[in-house]
Amino acid sequence: MLPDPDGDVCMRDIKGAIFDLDGTLFDSMKMWNSIAEDYLKSRGIKPDEDVREAVRAMSIQQVCEHFCSAYGLTLSQEDIAAGINEMVEDFYFHRVTLKDGAAEALKRLKSRGVKMCVATATDRYLVEAGLRRTGISEYFDRIFTCTEAGAGKDEPDIFLQALNSLGTDIKETVVFEDALYAVRTAKAAGFPVAAFYDESARHQQDELRKLADWYFTSFTEWNDCY
């Protein structure tokens, strides 16, 4: 954990909180990292060893095109996309879980009157299903998605829209994130940022520690401090 930054807001005094979901509150990155190979296996196809890296930065349309060209799938791209989406939906509706300590952290923030919202790259209907399943919907005033914001988290749009909705000062509004690129964007926009460990970004932890205002290995650690 990093100490409260000198001269800036103390974590105990924040007025607003903008939460990422996947990898931060939700223990879901394993699903996203393996979805491509899991889909191929469901079709009786052995994935290449580098399939995760090959599709990491692809859109769903690009993934479908790649599967057709690289693996000879004869299904339409629409059918491939539907099959992948069905697997993702099953996860959010029936299997997604919270990171350790996340529910307690949200409860504590709410008890202090902190305004909270979600900012995520995941589609709204999946987010809503995941929030219902994990029982944390009540903590958030609004949900913001990258699709609806019109930009990914490599741009500050979603964070600024969330800030406007909360109505809090940017210096008293903490962004909770696990992804290095999103932490970098939020910091550049002027937000204090609390970074959290996720196994999917284990090789970026040194950079996250240097860039974020606070760094935590888990919400359990956060709860012990605040």
Helices and strands as residue ranges (DSSP letters): G 11-13, E 16-19, H 29-42, H 51-55, H 60-71, H 77-94, H 102-111, E 115-120, H 124-134, G 137-139, E 143-145, H 146-149, H 157-166, G 170-172, E 173-177, H 180-189, E 193-196, G 199-204, H 205-211, E 214-216, H 219-225
